[in-house]
Amino acid sequence: MADTDPTHDPEPGDPDVDFEPETDEPDIEDSGDGPDEGETGEGGSPAGTGGSDDLPPVPRPINWRTLSSDDAEHEWLDLNEWVNWLRHEFALPAQIIPPMWHRHRELVWELSALYTRWLGCYDPEQDAAGPISFMTDFAAARTRFREWVQIAGTRLDRDRPSRQTVWPGEDPISAGEETPITDRDEDFVDFVVEDVTRRAEAEAAFLRGEP
């Protein structure tokens, strides 16, 4: 008599055994409502867990010292668009945000820090306290902007390089001349092209092994 023990593993040459052991688990039909095994939702998250590519990336600090040429161009354009929105939205005078802010590094660092703070506070997954946190930081930043602009000496209709303090033993630095501002947007484009070109040339030199 053939062995029909369900625990018996068939050996090579054994006849096929059409035996299904009884189980206490009910038969469950796939309704198609739930995710299949291994299926993932948008953004690589397991299906049904709420992952979504619609959410913006997490804001990161902008380090102008290490940006590539491509990243720098992207950050310059984004920051310029946001600064234009900010000054119109809050009616900010040139004593706080002057037209030539892009040519003053102290203002660039301050504005980019405020920009990433705004991105974080108004992130879709931020809690309701985010906006008031930004407004608190924005109020403090406006005080610093007034100090920076006063030190820089830049105005609504004219601009000059920020004055540098020369320490003993350092080479003297030219103070630069004050120039009138005729077309701010044109100057911004020229500045960004120059900055991106400089970064691209440095990247190419690095790939060639040049110091």
C-alpha positions in Angstrom: 0.0 0.0 0.0 1.4 3.4 -1.0 2.5 5.7 1.8 0.2 8.8 1.8 1.8 10.4 4.9 1.5 14.2 4.1 4.8 14.8 5.9 6.6 12.4 3.6 8.8 14.1 1.0 8.6 12.4 -2.3 11.7 10.6 -3.4 12.9 10.4 -7.0 10.8 7.9 -8.7 7.9 8.1 -6.2 4.4 8.3 -7.9 2.7 11.7 -7.9 0.6 12.2 -4.8 -2.5 14.3 -5.2 -3.0 14.9 -1.5 -3.9 18.2 0.2 -3.7 18.1 4.0 -6.6 19.6 5.9 -5.9 22.9 7.5 -7.7 25.0 10.1 -7.2 28.2 8.1 -10.1 29.4 5.9 -9.6 29.9 2.2 -9.0 33.6 1.5 -9.6 34.9 -2.0 -7.6 37.9 -3.1 -10.0 40.8 -3.4 -7.5 42.9 -5.2 -7.9 45.7 -2.7 -4.6 45.2 -0.9 -1.1 45.5 -2.2 0.6 42.4 -3.7 3.6 41.0 -1.9 6.6 43.1 -2.8 4.5 45.8 -4.3 5.6 49.4 -3.5 3.8 52.6 -3.7 5.0 55.9 -5.0 8.4 57.1 -3.9 9.5 53.5 -3.2 7.5 53.2 0.0 5.5 50.1 0.6 2.1 50.3 -1.1 -0.5 51.7 1.2 1.9 53.4 3.6 1.4 56.9 2.1 4.7 57.3 0.3 4.4 59.9 -2.5 6.6 61.5 -5.0 4.4 64.6 -4.8 6.1 65.8 -1.6 9.0 68.2 -2.2 12.5 67.1 -1.2 13.6 67.9 2.4 15.3 71.4 2.4 19.0 71.3 2.8 21.4 74.1 3.7 23.0 75.9 0.8 26.8 75.9 1.0 28.0 78.3 -1.6 31.6 77.3 -1.1 31.0 73.7 -2.4 28.3 74.0 -5.0 29.0 72.6 -8.4 28.4 74.8 -11.5 25.1 73.2 -12.3 23.9 73.4 -8.6 25.0 77.0 -8.3 23.0 78.1 -11.3 19.9 76.3 -9.9 20.4 77.9 -6.5 21.0 81.4 -7.8 17.9 81.4 -9.9 15.7 79.9 -7.2 17.0 82.3 -4.6 16.6 85.3 -6.9 13.0 84.4 -7.6 12.2 83.9 -3.9 13.9 87.2 -2.9 11.8 89.1 -5.5 8.7 87.5 -4.0 9.8 88.3 -0.4 10.5 91.9 -1.0 7.2 92.5 -2.8 5.1 90.4 -0.4 6.4 92.3 2.6 7.1 95.7 1.0 10.8 95.6 2.0 12.8 98.7 1.4 16.3 98.8 -0.1 17.7 99.4 3.4 16.8 95.8 4.1 17.1 94.1 0.7 19.0 96.2 -1.8 18.9 95.5 -5.6 22.5 94.3 -5.7 22.3 91.8 -2.8 23.8 89.2 -5.1 27.2 91.0 -5.2 27.5 91.1 -1.4 28.4 87.7 0.0 27.3 88.6 3.5 23.8 89.3 2.1 23.8 86.1 0.0 24.6 83.9 3.0 21.9 85.6 5.1 19.2 85.4 2.4 19.9 81.8 1.5 19.7 80.9 5.2 16.4 82.7 5.4 15.2 81.0 2.3 15.9 77.5 3.5 14.3 78.3 6.8 11.2 79.4 4.9 11.2 76.1 2.9 11.4 74.1 6.1 8.7 76.1 8.0 6.2 75.9 5.1 7.0 72.3 4.2 3.7 70.3 3.7 4.6 67.9 6.5 5.5 70.7 8.9 3.2 71.3 11.9 1.1 74.4 12.4 3.8 76.2 14.4 6.1 76.3 11.4 4.9 79.7 9.9 5.1 81.6 13.2 8.6 80.2 13.7 9.6 81.6 10.4 8.0 85.0 11.2 10.0 85.1 14.4 13.3 84.4 12.6 12.3 86.8 9.8 11.9 89.7 12.3 15.4 89.0 13.7 16.8 88.7 10.2 15.5 92.1 9.1 17.5 93.7 11.9 20.6 91.9 10.7 19.9 92.9 7.1 19.9 96.6 8.0 23.3 96.2 9.7 24.7 94.3 6.7 23.4 96.9 4.2 24.8 99.8 6.2 28.2 98.1 6.4 28.2 97.1 2.7 27.3 100.7 1.6 25.1 99.5 -1.2 22.1 101.6 -2.1 18.9 101.6 -4.2 20.5 103.4 -7.2 24.2 102.8 -6.7 26.6 100.0 -5.5 30.1 99.5 -4.4 32.0 96.4 -3.1 31.8 95.7 0.6 34.7 97.2 2.4 37.2 94.6 3.7 39.4 95.1 6.8 43.0 94.3 6.1 44.8 92.7 8.9 48.5 93.4 9.7 50.7 91.6 7.2 48.0 91.1 4.6 48.2 92.6 1.1 46.1 95.8 0.7 42.7 95.3 -1.0 41.3 97.8 -3.4 38.2 99.5 -2.0 36.5 99.5 -5.4 34.5 102.3 -7.0 30.8 103.2 -6.5 28.9 102.6 -9.7 25.3 103.5 -10.7 22.7 100.8 -11.0 21.0 101.0 -14.4 19.6 97.5 -15.0 19.6 95.3 -12.0 18.3 92.1 -13.7 20.9 92.4 -16.4 23.6 92.7 -13.8 22.3 89.6 -12.0 22.4 87.5 -15.2 25.9 88.7 -15.9 26.9 87.9 -12.3 25.5 84.4 -12.4 27.1 83.6 -15.8 30.4 84.7 -14.4 30.0 82.6 -11.2 28.9 79.5 -13.0 31.7 79.8 -15.6 34.3 80.2 -12.8 33.0 77.0 -11.0 32.9 75.1 -14.3 36.5 76.0 -15.1 37.6 75.0 -11.6 35.8 71.6 -12.0 37.5 71.0 -15.4 40.9 71.9 -13.9 40.3 69.4 -11.0 39.5 66.6 -13.5 42.7 67.4 -15.4 44.6 67.1 -12.1 45.6 70.7 -12.0 46.1 72.4 -8.6 
